[in-house]
Amino acid sequence: MNKAIGVALIVLGVIMLIWTGFTYTKKEKIIDAGPIQVSADREKTVSWPPYVGGLLLVGGIVIVVTAKKSSDS
């Protein structure tokens, strides 16, 4: 179980190191006056610092190594 969590953290860490964020489009209402509605597409960006991916990667490696040692005993 711990080994699977460690592997998942490693994969997530690598992904977060490669892609430091993503952008999506959201439709927002600008004017809503009865039958008249005006909307616009707004680009939103979600980003995270690269060290978060590095921390997840290192944490996953530590979990995998410690899980392997405890299963060998």
Backbone hydrogen bonds, N-H to C=O, Kabsch-Sander energy under -0.5 kcal/mol:
donor,donor_aa,acceptor,acceptor_aa,energy
5,I,1,M,-1.9
6,G,2,N,-2.5
7,V,3,K,-2.5
8,A,4,A,-2.2
9,L,5,I,-2.3
10,I,6,G,-2.2
11,V,7,V,-2.5
12,L,8,A,-2.6
13,G,9,L,-2.7
14,V,10,I,-2.4
15,I,11,V,-2.4
16,M,12,L,-2.5
17,L,13,G,-1.7
18,I,14,V,-2.1
19,W,15,I,-3.0
20,T,18,I,-0.7
22,F,46,V,-2.7
24,Y,44,K,-2.6
26,K,42,R,-3.0
28,E,26,K,-0.6
28,E,40,A,-3.0
30,I,38,V,-3.6
31,I,38,V,-1.8
33,A,36,I,-2.6
34,G,32,D,-0.6
36,I,33,A,-1.8
37,Q,35,P,-0.6
38,V,31,I,-2.6
40,A,28,E,-2.6
42,R,26,K,-3.2
42,R,40,A,-0.6
44,K,24,Y,-3.4
44,K,42,R,-0.5
46,V,22,F,-3.1
47,S,45,T,-0.5
48,W,20,T,-1.9
52,V,49,P,-1.6
53,G,49,P,-0.6
54,G,50,P,-1.7
55,L,51,Y,-2.5
56,L,52,V,-2.2
57,L,53,G,-2.3
58,V,54,G,-2.6
59,G,55,L,-2.7
60,G,56,L,-2.4
61,I,57,L,-2.1
62,V,58,V,-2.5
63,I,59,G,-2.3
64,V,60,G,-2.4
65,V,61,I,-2.6
66,T,62,V,-2.6
67,A,63,I,-2.3
68,K,64,V,-2.1
69,K,65,V,-2.0
70,S,66,T,-2.1
71,S,67,A,-1.5
72,D,68,K,-1.3
73,S,69,K,-1.0
